[in-house]
Amino acid sequence: MTDRLYDVVLYGATGFVGQQTAQYFARSAQAGQLRWAIAGRNPAKLESVKATLGAEVDILVADSQDQAAIDAIVAQTRVILSTAGPFALYGTPLVDACVRFKTHYVDITGETPWVRELCDRYHEQAALDGTRIIPCCGFDSVPSDLGSYLLVRYMQQTLGVSCQGIKGYFQMVGGFNGGTLASGLNLYDSGQADQLGNPFLLNPSGEPTAAAIAHNQDPRQPNYDADIKTWVAPFFMSPVNTRIVRRSCALFEQWQQPYGSGFTYQEYLKFNPPLAWLQAAGITAGMALFGGMMQQPPLRRLLQPLLPKPGTGPSEQTMNEGWFRCELLGITSDGHKVKGLIYDQGDPGNQSTVKFLCESALGLALNTAELPGGLQRGGILTPATGLGDVLAKRLRQTGMTIETDIA
């Protein structure tokens, strides 16, 4: 791929997250070190995005359903970065081309049923060719997946023990964009939401035992967590994040780099005293109500006009004032506790997502020799299995806090 015209092509540059992504790349493409282009289906909107960048960048035009036009773009670049969702509607032709042209790929999807389809259709060929197809490189699911990987390797390499399990605790302030909500609504409209309850949805082939399924079911109720001495609630992103972490664990086990026997991962929303129990109960009830309305088409139609539209999102002030904190608590095989932390300033669903995504693409484009598994690793991968320490290093260089230590 060294003879490709571009290092990275951003597809979906005119959407809300796409425009932020283009601005991030414009700041990163210093002194001609990065050859990149923006792409999408509307040339006028792409020209408008280009005008805001203050940087010279090529424009490539292709409708996501025009496979020949998509092929022409993918064939010119080493990495495709996509922000064009819902991915179940628009993403497959792009991934299909990436697998055929051996072009690496990253996106920000959280649509796990679609990722399952990618695993079934493309994992074997991508693995054979060393092509890295890495979905879920945004806020879902980099903190969960990369954080778990780093904590496990810290236990193994520094403490000399394996990992029994990890719990992730999230706190965050930010807003939603219309594209994220559109992807969520499409899960219900397409009937794919029925698959969300499978805790091993993204694992490689092989049926988990009934005991394993029961042991890894998503939390449904608020509870007092004695390990952190406060109340927690189910985290609305855990049906995505936990599946990605479990896929990482399973892939590493296939490569003889296991996390630990019977490894488990769960995550929660964390609340601070003194009203932690009330907040946990309120959030849980609100999430249950929202989820119930989403499952009823008449109620969903009433709710949709009140939600952000595709292409829209929170204000600049809201995004700047946002932040997230992901605390990780790991239990070693000999019963000791190890803690991890990933923290960043900025709206997690937008600014942090853009940072995670862009640094993932830049890692594939600029740090090829350092990627985990060497040049031969490929398949439908995860942030941990496809990027690992390369991504952690790049994120730290942006100022993001990423730590591991003994609890």
Helices and strands as residue ranges (DSSP letters): E 6-11, H 16-28, G 30-32, E 36-40, H 43-53, E 58-61, H 67-74, E 77-82, H 87-90, H 92-101, E 104-107, H 112-129, E 132-134, H 142-154, I 155-159, E 163-173, H 178-189, G 192-197, H 210-215, E 223-225, E 230-234, H 238-254, E 264-270, H 276-294, H 297-303, G 304-306, H 316-321, E 323-332, E 337-345, I 348-352, H 353-366, G 368-370, E 379-380, H 383-386, H 388-397, E 401-406
